[in-house]
Amino acid sequence: MKRLLLYGLAFASICTIFTSCMPKDELVYTGPTVIEFKNHLLSRVTAKQPAGVTANAVLSRTASVNTRGTDTIYVQLVGPQRAAATEVGFSVVGTSTAVAGTHYNFRPVGSTKVTIPANSSVGYLLVDMIPGSVTGTATFPLVLTLTGNGDTFPSENYKTFTLTLRN
């Protein structure tokens, strides 16, 4: 019994020594400031999705034009927040089959920029869907890519987002 207690204390002491000597992880991002798309609905379970959202992935979402109304896509600043608002550009990729004015409109209409407010890390790209513009089982992908601005560039891994519009 004493031997078992001695082994237990020795094991606990060794574990304590080794874990207390580990260096503390630095959790501060030190790379270049970049912008990226972020799917804020990704971690929600299916039952908790907003009305009209039927599928989610890291950089894509499927939404119904008849029940969703407006979809919000997050544009995230990765790096230190800035004292002034940051305006970044985006464009619609040529492979998109969704048509502006027919299936959707950006808010404000015709906009190709997103503003990340001062002292914030997130800007919102608003897509107003046009009800009744998709019928049957047809789907229309809207593929967006961030273009950045003169001093903030898009993250290569997270610069493209696909919003698929369906009935």
Disulfide bonds with the S-S distance in Angstrom:
none
